[in-house]
C-alpha cells in the first residue's frame, strides 16, 4: 500500500513551521518516488508524470533550502523504497498524488504567510508553485480518464 495517505495525514496534522516543512519535504519525496515508478513511455500519463516528477523534485529542493527545516528531517519517508508504489497502477496513483499536492500547497501557503524569516517565506512560495503544478498536471489526467 502506498504511503501517500499516511504522509497526507502527517502533513494535515503538522503544527508549526518546522513540522510543516519536515512533512512537506517528505511529501514531495514520496510523490517523486511514486511518480518515478510509473514513468512508462508507453503510458498516456507519461508526459504528465515526467513534468510532475520535475515539479516534485523542485518542490523538495525548495523546501530543503528553508532555514527553519529541521536538520534531522526525514522522519517519515524512506528515500529509496519504491516497493509500496510499484504495486499500484499509474492511474491509481495519479489521484492520491494530486490530492496530496493540493494539501501540500495549502499547508505551505499557510506556513509561508506566518513565517518571520524571508528565506522560509521564499522557500514556501516556491514549493507552493511546484505543488500547484503537480496538482494541475495530474488532475487533468484524472479528469480525462474519468471522462473517457
Helices and strands as residue ranges (DSSP letters): H 4-13, H 17-37, H 46-64, H 83-86, H 90-114, H 118-147
